[in-house]
């Protein structure tokens, strides 16, 4: 099958989070299974600067807000993506510095509705009009709200390719006011609660759910959770109504990029059967040195992620003073997000300069060093559709501390006498995202860390887990085969 992946980011071209990792690694896994998967992305300035030869396949006039955009469909190639890929080049919308979605001040670009509507129109044209004479998709797989209108535009064709829509995080709904709906010249019939209207505005995420042939999300537990009011963000009724058209497929990880045996970012390579303990110690020393902390055998905790309430960073900030005052633990934090949380963490650094290092921003190298060098990875998310860092941590022999939710519940088995006995324990799990529960769970993990035999067993079990993409890619492959050729 020919499968077109439409997304707003993809590693290594541009990445803000786990979406970029998935859109890079899942197509590679499907290509290995014999399918032909190609990406289509917006032509951000950062992406264009990384690409050499670009071929113009087509130029189209696409309506925007009070203007018509002259949009190029470009074809390019990058060996790390495994195949040709496409860029939608609309300079007024995408040729700008900074994050794909937000200003440097953290506020969304004011023209996001226009940007991703134009992008979605262009993707639908690419899929329907034979713009690339050498390749035509049987399936269009769209990811998150930025591509939610693609299945809607495809539905206007007499015989569209099949469409699959993946929700990576339901809390980002692509919601815009009725004024934008009108200005974007979207079909009047779509303004209905049966289609894109959503609590007085319109939701691009809802469009993807309503118009696609099948909806997936990124873990089985999250697929169940989003059908409830607690996690459904007002979409729970709609999602529950999908029935068998909603599937949770657990993300995998890219074992070529995240592999302690070959990782070029870390000080010492190791595997579950070679230099594991020695390698972990060497990487811990290297990380402590880079972080400006004293080299010590004391437990070292790590966190990587957005500094937002979803990730439970406020819970970490709450428990750190008690942890530092009552244990010899240290911590390294990498991330950016809400300014209030950034300030809170920097104040804690000032208070505990020998125990805490905080890097505001993102560093791919530091992320790898944290996974390899820490003893524990702390991930107290209030909800987590799948999560990748807990799987990176398992693979690097760094047991995760997690809240029992979403993909965290699907991948981490709490350490108890029973799970140690049957060799399933691979981390530490608490229930209910509150500071007391997190502190108790970290304390239990530190007690286990003080027992070398049990600790090493937990580390080994995590490293032996099958965390790659092959099994999940086969599930997607079967899903595509079910719908390929379906006419709406």
N, C-alpha and C positions, 0 to 999 in steps of 0.2 A: 504493500500500500504506500501511497504518497500521503504524508501527513504534514500539514502546515501548522507550526506552532506560533501563535500570536501572543506577544507579551510586551511589557513595557520595560523590561530589563533582562539581561542575561550575562552571567560571568563568562569570559573575562572582560567583555566589552564595557559593561556598566552594571553596577550592583549596589543595591542599598540594603539587601537582606536576603533571607532564605529563598525568596522567589527567584532571584537571579541564579542561585546555585541549582535549583531544581530545573529551571528552563535550560540550563547548560547540560546537566548530567543525565536527565531522563531521555532526551533525544539521542544522546550517545549510546545509551543502553538499548534503545529501540533499533538504532542503526545496526548494532551488533546482532540483533535478532533477525536482521534481514529486511527491515522496513527502511523507507527513505523519508527522513524527517528533515525539514528545513524550517529555520526560524524567520520571523519577520518582526522587526523592531523599528521604533522611531529613530530617525537619523539625528540623534543628539550631537552636539558639537564634539563632546568627548569621544563618541564612537567614531565619527568621521575622522578625527585626528589619529585614530589608531589603525585605520584601514588604508591600504595602499591603492590598488587598482579598483575602480568602481565602474560598473557598466550600467548605462541608462537603458532600462527596458521599456519604459513608457513615461509619458507626461500626461497628466490629467488635470482638468479644472475641477476642484472640489469645493462646494459651498461651505463657508464658515459663517461668522457673525458679521453681517453687513459688508461682506467682501467675498471674493472667490480666490481660493489659494491655488497657486500653480505648483502642483505636487509631482515630484519625480519618484518613480519606483526604480530603485537601484538594486543591482545584484553584485554581491561581493563574495569573498572566500576568506576563511580563516581556518587554518589546519586544526586548531584546538576545538573548533565546533564540528568538525568531521564532514561537512558538506557545504555547498553554496548556501547563502542566506540572503535575505532581502532587507532593505532599508526603505522606509517611507520618509522622503526628504521634503519637508515643508519648513523652510528656513525661518519664517516669521513665528512659527510655533515651537520649533525644537532647537534651533541654532542659538543657544544661550548657555551661559556658564551656570554651574551649580547643580543641585540635586534635580532629578527628573520631575519631581512632584512639588517641591517647596522652595521658597526663597531661603537665603542664608539666615533670615530671622525666624525661620520655622513655620511661616505661614504659607498656605498653598498658593501656587501660581493662580492669579485671578482668572486666567483663561483656560484652566484645566478642562472645563466642559468642552470648549471648542477644540482644544488640542487633541483630546482623545476621541472626540466624535469624528474629526477629520481623519485621524489615524485609522479608526474602525471602518470608515467608508472606503479608504484606500485598500485596507486588507481584504475587504469583501470584493472589491474590484479585482485585486490580484487573484483571488480564489475563483472568480467566476468568468473572467474575460479572456483567459488564455494569454495573459500578459507575458508569461515566460513560455515560449513555444516548446521548450524541452521538458516542461514539468507542470503538471496540473494536480491539485490535491484531491484525494478521495475523502479526506477528513480534515476539518479545521479544528484545532484544539486551542481554546482561548483561556487565558489565565487572568483572573481577578478583574476588578471593575473597569480598569482601563481598556479592556477589550470586550466588555459586556455587550456593547452595541454590535459587535461583529455578527453574532448569530442572528440578531434582529435584521440587519441589512441582508444577510444571506437568505433569510426567510422570504424576501421579496422576489427572489428568483423562482422560475418555474421548476427547475431541477437542481437545487443546491447540493453541494457536498454535505456529508454528515457533519454535525458540530457537537463538540464536547466542551463543557465549560467547567473549569476547576476553581473552586473557592479556596484560596490560600489563607484568608483571614476575613471572616464575615463582618468584623467591626469596621472595615473600610468599605463603605457601600457605594461610593461614587454618586452621592446625593447632590442634586442641583435644583435651583428653583424653576418654577414654571416659565419665568421670563427667559431663561436659557433655552428651555425646550422650544419655545416659539422662535427665538432668534436663530437656532440651529436648523430650522426648517425640517424638523423630523415629521414623519407622517402623523397626521392628526389622529388617525385611528389608534395610534399607540398611547394616546393620552386616555388611559383607562386603568382601573385597578386590576384588570385582567392582564395588562401588559406592563408598562413602565411607570405609571403613576404610583407614587409612594408617599403617603402622608402629606399631600399638598405640593410636593415637588416630584422630581423623577429620579430614579435610581438606575445607574448603568449596571450595577450588580444585579438588580432585579431583572433587567433586560436579558442578561446572560442566562439567568435561571429559567426564565419563562420561554425564551425562544430556542434554546439549545435542545438537541436530542437527548442528551444525558448530562447530568451534573455530578461531578466528583468533588470530594474534598480529601484532605491529605492524611487522614488517619481514620480507622473505624470508630474509635471512641468519639472523635470530634463530629463525625457524621451523625451519631446519635445525639450528642449534646446540642447541636444547633437546631434540632427539632423541638427543643424545649424553650420556654420563655426565659430561663436564666441565661442561656447562651445564644439565643436565636436573634437578638437585636431586631425584633419585630418582624423577622422573616420566618419565624418558626412555623406558623401556619402554612405558608406557602411551601416550605421545605418538607414539612410532614406530608403534605398533599402529593408530593412527587412520588412517594412510595418507592417502587423498584427503580425509578429513574435517578435515584440518589445513591451513590456508592462512596464509601470511605476506603481509599487505597493508601496505605502507609508509604510515605516518602522513603527513599533510600538515601545513601550518601555516595559521593564520588570517591571510590577507593583509590583512584589514581592521584587525586589531589590531597585527600585526607588519609594518609597512610604513614604511621610512624616508622615503618621500615624503609621508606624511600623519601620522606618529607625533607625537602631541601631547605626549609625555613628553620629547622631545629638543630641544636648543637650536636646531638648524638642520636643516630637511628637505632631502632630496636623493634622487636616483635614479641609476640606472646611466647615464642620458643627461643629467642636469641637476645641476650643482653637486656632483658626487660628491666630488671631491678637496677642494674648499673646504668642503663640508658635513662631511666626516669630520674635517677639521682643527678646525673650530669645535666639534664635539661632543667631540673629544678634549680641547680646552682646558677646556670646561665640566665634563667628568668629572674631570679632574685638579684643578680648582678645588674641586669638591664633595668630592673625596676628601682634600683638604688636601695634595696633592702639587704639586711645582713644575712649572709648565707647561714642557714640553720637547718637542722633536722625537724624543726617544729612544723606542724601541718600547714600547708599552703593551700588556700582556697582561691578559686578563680570565678570570674563572671565575664561573659561577653554578651552584649545585646543592647537593644534600645533602652534608654533611660526613661521609661514610661510606666504608668501604673500597671499595664497588662503584665509586664515582665517581673513585677514584684520588687522593683529596685528600692521602693520605700521600705519594704520589709527588711531588706538587707541593711539599709542605713539604720533602721531601728535596732537591729540586733547586734551590730558591730561593736558598739561601746561595751556591752555586756560581754561579748565574746573576747574582746581584747583585754578586758579587766580580769577575766576569770580563766583564761587559757593562754597558751603561748602561740596561738594561731596567727597567721598573717594572711593577707588577701591582696590580689591584683584584679582590678576592674578595668574593662575596656568597653567604651560605648559613648553614645551621645544621645541627646533627646531633650526632654523638658528642662529648661534652664534652672528651675527650682531644684530638681534632683541633682543636676550638675553642681550647683552651689552647695547643696547639702553634703555631697561626697567630698568636695574640695575642703570644706570646713573640717570634715573628719580626718582628712589627710594632715591638715594643720595640727589637729589635736593628737593624732597618732602617726607621726611621720615615719617611725621605724617599723610600723606594722601594716600600713596601707599604702598602696600605689594606685592611682587613678589616671588613666589615659583618656582624655576627652577627645573623641573622634573615632576613626577606624584605622586599623593597621592589619593587613593580612598576615604579615610576618608575626606580629605580636599575638594575633589570634592563635596561630599554630603553636607558638611558644607556650601560651597559657594552657592549651590542651595537653601538651607534652610535659610541661614542667610542674603543673599543680598536682596536689594529692586529691583534692575534691573539686568538683565543679558545681556551683550553686545556681539553681534555676527554679526559683519559686513562683513561676508564672501563675497568674490568676486564671488564665485560660491559655491554651497553647494548641493551635490546630494540629501541628505535628511536632515542630521543633527539630532542628538538626544538631544543635550543639550538644544535646545530651547523647546523641548517637556518635558524634565525633569523640566525645569524652569516653564513652564505652570503648570505642576502638583504640583509644590511646591509653587505656588502663587507668583512667581518671574517674572513679565512680561519681555519678551525679547525685545531687540532693535535689529532689523535685517534688512539686505538688502533684497530687493524683488527678490529672486532668488531661484530656485530649491525647495527643501522641505521646506525652510523657507517661501516661498510664499504660499505653500500648507497648512501651519499650523498656521501662525500668521496673525491676522486681525488688521489692523491699527486702533488706537483710534482716532475717529473723533466724532463730535456731532451726526452724523447719526448712527455710529456704537455703540455709547453709548446708543442712544435711542432704538435701536433694540437689545441691549444686545449681540452683537457679538464681540465687542472690547476685545482683549486679550493681546495686545502688541503694539509695535511701529515700523513702517516700513518706510524705506527710499528707494529711487530708484536711483541706480547708486552708485557704491562703491567709494566714494570720501570723504575726510575728512570733507568738508563743510556740505555735506549731513548728515554724521554721527553726527556731532556736533549739527546741527539743530534738528535732531531726538532725541538725548539725552536731549536737552533743552526742547523739547515738553514733553518728559517723566517726566522731573523734575517738569515742571509746573503742570502736572497731579498729580504727587506725592504730591504736595502742596495742592491739593483739595481732602480731605479724602474721600468724598462720591464717587466721580468718580473713585478714585484710588482703593478703596475696591471693586467696581463693576468689574473693569478690572481684579483684582486678582481672584475674585470668578469665573468669566467667564472662565479664563484659567484653574482653578482647576477642573471645571465641565466637561471639554472636554473629549471625549472618545479617549484615547491615547494608549490603550493596543493593543495587537497583534491579538485579535480574528478576527476582520473583515479582516485584511490583510492575516492572516493565511488561512482563508476560500478562499480568492482569489488564493493563492498558491495551495491550495488543489484542486480547480477546474482546475487549469492549469495542475497539475500533472495528473489528471484524463483524460484530453484531450490527453496527449501524452503518457501515460503509455502503453507499448506494441507496440509503433511505431517502425518500422524497418527502418533503414537508407538505 
